[in-house]
Amino acid sequence: LKKSVEEDVFIPLYPKSIVEDKSSPCSRFQERRFWSAIKLLSNVVLWDGIVQEDKVRDLGLSKLLNRYLLLNILNTPPGLDNIEKCAKVVACLPERWFQDLKSGSTLPELLKFCQHLLQ
């Protein structure tokens, strides 16, 4: 899993003017890479409960979400595409990780993502 996250994930960043055209090859490639990384995130968190939780959270949240996915989400214009991406990230997260948290708090690895959601 670690090798896949560190070596196989690549989401290119293109200028906003290029990716605004959803039919452009650059935009389509960037979207395919994003959704491939989302699939990897969902596969990584499936190991929760089998592999140590801190290892799964490090790979899934610190490395995959914060290093790759969040950058793409932050560069996606506000709208339905951005909402769909955020909803898919949330759907990947195990509810168990949030059971012992106080109301209004979140996991440290999710602070930047939560700030984006609040905006």
LINTAHU-V314750 format. One record per backbone hydrogen bond with DSSP energy under -1.0 kcal/mol. NH is the residue of the N-H (numbers start at 1). CO is the residue of the C=O. E is the energy in kcal/mol with one decimal. If there is no record, write none. Layout:
[[NH CO E] [NH CO E]]
This chain:
[[5 1 -2.5] [6 2 -2.6] [7 3 -2.6] [8 4 -1.9] [18 15 -1.3] [19 15 -1.7] [20 16 -1.6] [22 20 -1.1] [24 21 -2.0] [28 24 -2.5] [29 25 -2.5] [30 26 -2.6] [31 27 -2.3] [32 28 -2.4] [33 29 -2.4] [34 30 -2.2] [35 31 -2.6] [36 32 -1.8] [37 33 -2.0] [38 34 -2.0] [39 35 -1.9] [40 36 -1.9] [41 37 -2.4] [42 38 -2.5] [43 39 -2.0] [44 40 -2.7] [45 41 -2.4] [47 44 -1.6] [48 45 -1.6] [50 47 -2.3] [51 47 -2.8] [56 52 -2.0] [57 53 -3.0] [58 54 -1.9] [59 55 -2.5] [60 56 -3.1] [61 57 -2.3] [62 57 -1.6] [63 58 -2.4] [64 59 -2.0] [65 60 -1.8] [66 61 -2.8] [68 64 -1.6] [69 64 -2.2] [70 65 -3.4] [72 68 -1.4] [73 69 -2.5] [74 70 -2.9] [75 71 -1.1] [76 73 -1.3] [83 79 -2.2] [84 80 -2.7] [85 81 -2.1] [86 82 -2.4] [87 83 -2.7] [88 84 -1.9] [89 85 -1.9] [90 86 -2.5] [91 87 -2.3] [92 88 -1.1] [97 94 -1.3] [98 95 -2.1] [101 98 -1.1] [105 102 -1.9] [110 107 -1.8] [111 108 -1.2] [114 110 -2.9] [115 111 -2.3] [116 112 -1.9] [117 113 -2.2] [118 114 -2.4] [119 115 -1.7]]
